[in-house]
Amino acid sequence: MLTPLLSQARPLPGAPGAHAAQVDISHWRSVLGDVAAGGGRLVSLWAETPADTPARLHAAVIVDSFPTADGSAHTQTGLLQLSATLAADQQRFPSVHEIFPSALRMERAIHDLHGLRSDAWDTRSWLRHTSWSDQRYPLRDAQMPIPTTEAPADAYEFVRVDGDGVHEIAVGPVHAGIIEPGHFRFSVVGEKVLRLEQHLGYVHKGIERRFQELPALEGHRLAARISGDSAVAFSWAYCQALEACAGVTLPPRAACLRALALELERCANHLGDLGALGNDAGFAFALSQFGRLKERLLRLTAATLGQRYLFDYVVPGGTAVDPEATALKTLAASMPLLAAEVQRLHGILDEHAGVRDRFSGAGIVTPALALQLGLAGLAGRASGQAFDLRIDLPCPPYGQLAPKKALHPGGDVAARVAVRFDELLESCRLIGDIASQLPAGDHRVEVPVPAADLIGLGCIEGWRGPVLIALRTAKDGRIARCHPHDPSWHNWPVLEHAVIGNIVPDFPLINKSFNLSYSGHDL
């Protein structure tokens, strides 16, 4: 059933290889089953419930056998948006969580936001908590005030594990650190974890609803603040969708500057995580040394691009700042020095017996389990899942930059650390190449207000994994619907499996090796 759809799919503005196809809702489950059977990946699942119009269900998937531009072969990787329209009185839709397990939480979120219920077994609220009544839906009820405090607390029923010596440890939702809330319910015997169940979504910032109140030309600022550690990835994905809807081609210099910012963001996150991982293993030296390198990188970023953290650097039509030649030269010259220090610290961590003991064998996600659960991005590549948008579905300038893919089959904390080191060194090379060979020309072009009812799909490989923006424009240059998606939606459920059989004190280390986003998950 998928092959005819691929042949009839129409090109979609936005990410390279993006297409769209309509699916009858009665075939929803079977079509997505065909996607999975062909090795496809689920990127995101969302809904639209516009006033006086039947509800629509959408899925973004990556397929490996997509028709080439001339229709001569089916060997091109592509991004496909599948859409199905529900009947006017239809409030339930077929669940695909048995095909793509990570879809279950997305389906639960669809109910909380739109009132549409999947036929899955798990009907517990995921995002609502006490923010609004269970008879109101923020993305369906146009006049619903945000936020409200009218709802009583839910009696959330965690899955219980029974047996001799089994007890529960409840952690959160309020944590000791400056992180967003999330609840973790451990079922343990002694110190060994039998089961972990998460409950997230406590804040619900109303980001998807807020998009609908903004002009399309201003949405990039909100996108950059979805998950602060992925500001460049989200704002680029938004602008990619917007620019395609407006018919704008990005100048080569602007594309290279965006890639420069994205790789700087990747480096900063990897440096911070490697220091924190060493510290969680009892090796505070790593925290201080990687913290020193991260601070140096942030100062270089500010000197080159004008900001330490690049929340407002990517703008419609290009970038906010065109760096000076001297700053670019300094940045390029600094990258080999940073790479040399990173390699030296890599050797120190590898040779430290205590660190090796904590990293090796902790939090294993086998390649088979990673494939089954849809583990994405960095964590997926550390479990043998060889997919990176920069290589497999590149947007300019990555086709010319030709980054090397970091891959490891081990699936444990040590493997996720190894992939971080490999990606960090490769990003240093890419930054140096971009900064020293930046093409001439404009760093920004004018973007006109897009026409109404256009659909664009932006998809960028952030440091954590694929970041997606699905955009629909409205009249008067506003946003009708914008759905942002962080790869943490796929990876949080995998963390529940990764911790099974490990001891409770290893959970902070395993958790940090994934370093998933609360904010990007709690929209």
N, C-alpha and C positions, 0 to 999 in steps of 0.2 A: 504493500500500500504506500510505502514511502517513496519508491522510485517515481511513480507518476507525479507525486507532489513536487519532487525535486525538479523534474522536467518542466513543470508548469510554474515554478516559483518565479516571482518578479524581483528584479534588483531593488534593494532597499537603500536609501541614503544613509551614509555613515561609515561604519567600519569596513575595511576591505573584505570582499566576499560576502557581504550581508545581503540576504534575500528574505522575502516574506511569502508565506503560503497560507491559504485558508483551509481549515479542517472542519468537517462536520463533527459536532460535539459527540455524536454516537461513535465516531472513530477515534476519539481523542486518545484513549488508552492504547489502542492497537497501533496507531501511528508512532507514538512515543516508544512503544515496545519495539517497533522496527528500528527506530533511531538507536536504541540501546543495543539491539542485536547486531547492528552494523558498526559497533564501536563508537557511537556518538556520545557526546557529553551534554548533560543538562547544565546550562549556565544560570538560568533564572526562571521563575514562575510567578506571574502576577495577573491582576484582573483590572478591568475598567467597568465602572457602573455609572455612565453618564445619565443625566436626567432625561426621562422620556425616550430612552433608547435601550434596547436589550443589552444585557451585560455581556462582556467579552472576556474570554480567558486567553492568556498568552503564555507561551513558553519560548525561551531563547535556547537553542541547542547548537552545538558545534558538530558538524558531520564531516567525515573524512572522504567521502566519495560524492562530491558535488559536481554538477556539470561545469565544464570549463566554459569560458566566455563564448567560444564559437560552437559549443554543443558537441564537440568531436569526441570528448572523453568524459569519464566520471572519476577523475583522480585529484580534483582540487579540494582542499579543505575550505569549508565555508561556514558562516554564521547564519543560522536560519531562524526567523521568527515565525512560529506557528501560532495561528489565531483561530479561535472557535467562538461562534456567537450562540448564546443560550437562548432558549425560548423565552417569550415575554414573562411567563409566570414561573420560569425554572429557577429554583434556588439551590439546587444540588448539581454537582458535576463529578465526573469519574476521577477517582484518585489515581495517581501514578506513583505512589510512594513504594509500591512493591517492585517497580521498574527502576526508579531513581529514589533510593531511601531518603536523600536529603530533601526531597520535595514535601515530605510530611509537614515539617515546620512551616514551609512556605504556604501550604494549603491551609494550615491553621491560622496563619497570619491573614490570608485572604478572607477568611470568615470574620475575624475580628475587625477588619477594615472595611469590608464590603457587605457582609451578611450572607455571602455565598458559602455553602457547606460542601466539602467533598464527602464521598462515601467511605472514607477511611475509618478505621476503628477508633482512632484517637480524636475526640471532639473537645478536648480541654482547650481553654483559652490560652493563647500564646503571648499576645501583645497587650491585651486589654488591662489586666490587673484591676486596679481601682480607678482608672482614669476616666471611664465613661460607663454608662449603663449597658447591660447586655442586650438592650433593644435598640441601640443606636450604633451607627457605623460611620466613622469619620470621613471615609472616601466615597460614601454613598449619599449621606445626608448633607446636602450642600450648605444648609444653614446651621449646622451643628457647631456650637462655639467650641473653641479649642484654647486651653484645656478645660475640662469640667472635673468636678469632684463629687459627682452625684451617685457613684456606684459603691455598694458595699464590697468588702474584700471577698474574693473567691476562696472557697475551700479547695485548694489545688491538691489533687490526689496523686502523690508520688507512688511509683511502683515499689512495693515492699518485697524484701527478700527475707524469707523465713528459714529457720534452722538453728541448731545448737550453736551458741556462741556468736550469732550474728547480731550486730548492733549498728546503729546509724550515727553518722557524724554530719551535722548540718553546718555548712560554711556559707556565710553571706545571707542576704544579698548585700549588706553593707560590709565593706572590707576595710582592713586597717590602712591600706595604701590609698593613693589618690587615683583610683580607678573607678569606672562606672559600675553600678550594681549588677550582680549576678548571683544566683543561688546554686550551690552545688551540694547534692545529697549523696553521701557515700554510704554504701552498705559494706561492712568490713567484718572480717574475723581476725582478731588480733590486730595486726597492722596491714594485713593483706586486703586489697580492695576486691570485692566480689562484683560490685556494680557502682556506676556513677550515673546519676541523673541530673541534668541541668534544667534550670528555669531562668530564662533571660527576658529581656523586654520590659524592665521595670520603669524606665524613664519615658519611653515613647515621646520623642521630641516633636512629633507631628511634621516631619520633614516632607513627606510625600504630599500632604495637604498644603503645606506652605508653598511648595513649588507652584501650585495652581493659583496662587495669589500674586505671582511675579511675572513681569515681562520676560519673554524668552531671552532677550539680550542681557538679562541680569541674573539668570539662573546659575551661571558658572560660579558665582560667589557662594551660593548655598551649597552647590555640589562639592566645592573644595572643603566644606566644613562638615561633611557627612561623617568622615573618619579622619581626624587630624593628621595621622601618620601617613595617609594616602591622598593628601590634598592635590598633588599634581595629577595622579592617576584619575581621580574622580572629575576634576575640572577639565582635564583633557578629553575624557570620554564624553562629558557633556558637550564641550565645544565641537568635538568631532561630529556628534549627532546634529547639533544646531547648524554648523557650517554646511553640512551636506544638505539639510533641508533648505537652506538659503542659497544653495548653488555656488558656494564659495570654495575655491581651491586654495589651500594653504601655501604660502611662499616657502621655498626650500629652506631659507634661513630660519623662518619661524618653526618649521617642523624640527629642525636640528636643535634649536634652542629648547623646545619642549622636551626632546629626548635627553638633552643635557640636564634639564631640571628633574626629569623622571629618574635618571640614573643617580643623581645626587641624593634624591629622596631615598632610593634603594640603598645606597651606601650608608646613609645616616641611620636607617633602621637596622641594618645588619650590624653595624658597629655597636649600636646600643644593645641589641639583643645578645651579641656574643659576650659583651661585658657582663650582662645580667645573668647569662647562663653560667659563666665561670663563677660568679658570686654565689649562685644557687648551689653549685657543687662545692662550696666552701673555699673557693680560690679568689679572695678579694683582690689580688693583684690584677686579675683580668678586668674587673670592674673599673679600677682606676686607670689602667692603660687604654682600654677601649674607650672609656669616657674621655680621656685626653684626646684621642684621635678623632672622636666624634665632634668634640668642641672645635678642634682645628678645622674640620670639614665644614661645620656650620659657619665659622667665620669666613672661610673661603667662599661659601655660597652667598653670604651677605655681601661680601666685597664684589662678587661677580654679578649677581642677579638682584641685589638690593634687599633681600630678605633672608633671615636665617631659616625660617620655615615658610614654604612657598605657597601660602594660601591664595594670594591674589596675583600670582605670576602668569598663569595661563588664562588668557582672555579671548573672547570671540575674535577670530581673525588672526591670532598670533600670540604674542607675549606682551606683557606690560612694559618690559625693559629690554633694551638692546645693549648688551654689555660692551664695555670699552675694550679695545684691543689689548691694552696692558693688563687688565684684569684677567682676560682670557689666557694670555701668555703665562701669567703667574699660576692660574689654575692648572693649565696643562703641565707645567713644570713640576707642580706639587704632586701629581698623581703617581708617578713612579716612586717617589719617596714614601707616600702613604702605602702603596702596595708592598714595598719592601718591609715596612714596619708590620703590616698585617701578616706577611709571610713569617716573619720572625716570631710573632705572637702565636701563630698557628703551630709552629714547631714547639714552643714552650707548652702549650696546652696538650699537644699530642704526647709529649714526653712526661707529663705529670701523671703519676700513677693513680692518685686520688681522683683526678678529673676523669681519666679514662674509665675508672671503675664505676663512676656515677653515670657517665654518658652511655657506655656500651650496654646494650641489652635493655635499656629503660624505655618504656613507652613504645613498644614495637607495633608498627602497622605494616603487615606484610603486603607485598605488591598485589596479591589476590584480594585481600580485604580492601586495600586502597581503591582498586578498580571497582569492586562491588559497591562501595559506599560513595564513590565519586570524589575522593580526596583531591583537592585542587591546588594549583600554584606550587610554591616552594615546598610545602609539606608533601604534596603529591610527587614531585620530582625526587624527593628523598625516599620515596617508596616505589620507585621504578616507573612512575607515570610520566612518560616522556612527552610532555606538552608544555609549550611556552609560546604565547601569542606573538612575542617578538620574533620568533623563528618560524612558527608554523602558520601564522596568519598575520604577517608583518604589515604595519602601516608605515608610511614614510617617516623617518629616513631609515628604519631598521632593515629594510631590504638591502640597502647599500652598506650599512654598518656591519651586517653579518655577525651578530653576537653568537657566542658559543653556549650551548645548552649545558647546564649543570645537572647531573643525574647521579643517583646513588640507589642501590637496591636494598640497603639495609633496613630502612624504615624505623630506626630507633633514634634516640636523642643524638647519638654520635653522627648518624647519617644526616639529620637535619642541620647539625652544626657544620658538617663537611660541605653541604650544598651552600650554606651561607658563605663560607669562606670562598668557595669557587665563584659564586655570583658576585661577591664583593670585589674580588680581583678582576673579574671580567668587566664590572662596571667602572673600575678605575681605568682600565684600558679604553673603554668606550668614551668616558669623559675626556680623557686626554686626546683621543682622536677627534672628537667633535670640537673641542676648544681650540685645537691647533689647525683645523681644516674647515672652519665654519664658512659656508658659502656666502657670497655677497648678496645684497638685495634687501628687500623690506623685511622687517621683523613683525609687521602687522598690516593687515588690509581691512578695509571697511566691510562690515557684515550687514546687509540690509535686513529689515524686519521680515521674517519668513511669512509666507502665506498660511492661511488657516488649514487645519486638518491634514498636515503633513506629518509623516512618521519618519523618525531617524533613530538609528541604533549605533551607539558608541561603545567600543570595547577596547580596553587598554590593559596590558599586563602590568599591574602594579607590583610592588615588592612582595605582597602577600599572595597574589594570584590575579586572575582575570576580574577586572572591574567593569561593570556594565551600566549603561544609561539608556533607557528606552524613553524616547521623547515624542510627544504628540503636540503639535502647535494648535493654538486657538485663534479666534478672530482678534483683531486689535493688537496683534503681536504678543499675546499672552500665552501661557502654558496651559494646555488642556489636561495633560497628564504627564508626569515624569516619574519613572520608576528607577531608582538607583539600586544596585545590587553589589554587595561585598562578598568575596569568596568565603568569608567566615561562615556564611549560611551553610556551606557544604562541610566545612571543617570542624565546627563545634560538635556535631554529632559523632564524628570520628574520634575526637578526644575522649568521649565516653568509653569507647572500645580500647583506646590506646592505654588507658590506665588500669584496665582489668589485670589482676595478677601481680601488680606492682604494690609496693608498700606505700602507705599514706604519705610519709615524708618525701617520697619522690614525686608527688603530684605537682608541687610548684615548679620543679625542674622540667617535667614533661609538659606542663601547661605553657611554660615560657618557651619551650622549643617550638611550639606552634605559634604562640603569641597572636591570638585571634582578637578580632575587634569586637568590643561590646557596642561601641557607638555605631559602627557600620551595620550592625545587626539590629539595632534598636532604633528604628526610624520613626 
